[in-house]
Amino acid sequence: MISEICNAITLADTAQKIGKGISKWEYYLNRFRKPLRIAVLGESGSGKSCFLNSFGGKEYSGESTRFIEPFIYILPTGQRIEFFDCPGQATYRNERQKIKTRILNGHFHAIINVVCYGYNESEGTNVKVFRTGTDEVAQKYLTDNRKFEIRQLKEWIDDINSQTKLRWILTLINKADVWYEEEDEVMNYYKNGEYSQLFNGIERFCTLHYIPYCSTISPFGGKPMILHISENDKRKLHFNVVKSIQKFILNVR
């Protein structure tokens, strides 16, 4: 308990230094509130684990998540978030069903669904990822992966209703470093296309957000790519997600 209090004091000082305008007393109260539970879902290779690593989770090993892995993140305001990283592979659907059951039973406050406009990293060969003899990603590869995103979204979205007690669903559009030049097209796809149509009616009881993100700036598919985002842009996107989560917390109190 003493170490917890010392950590709280240190983090409270940090929160004030970065200009959050929060008092130490309010920070202490937030620090010891029950954590808000957020399920992190998404197709395999979308970058869920890298996203959580950018929030200070365990170092990403490069291996796909096989089991539900929780970790605590502390916001600058002191509020604790308990993220649950869920496996995305089709073969681990039964593992995801455990989280779905808890969601339907009202045990989660929010969902972050991680997508990447089809730029999912493939664990197997990259032969079909790129057009033959080029570094250009094949459109069929991207289109097929977006279909997989839809398939996995349908696993849980149809069962979400007002009784679920979910208050907030964030579609986190990851890997902005490779698609940012097409930002308008990408954002329109998720906010107005086939993906968003699956959310029809949910906005009556659950706030929906669509936010671009970049967990890490790195080559795609093991090949150098033309990057359209800087480290400074990456930090801004991260801050935007943190700010969005903080606003959500204020609304659910």
Order of alpha helices (4+ residues) and beta strands (2+ residues): alpha-alpha-beta-alpha-beta-beta-alpha-beta-alpha-beta-alpha-alpha-alpha-beta-alpha
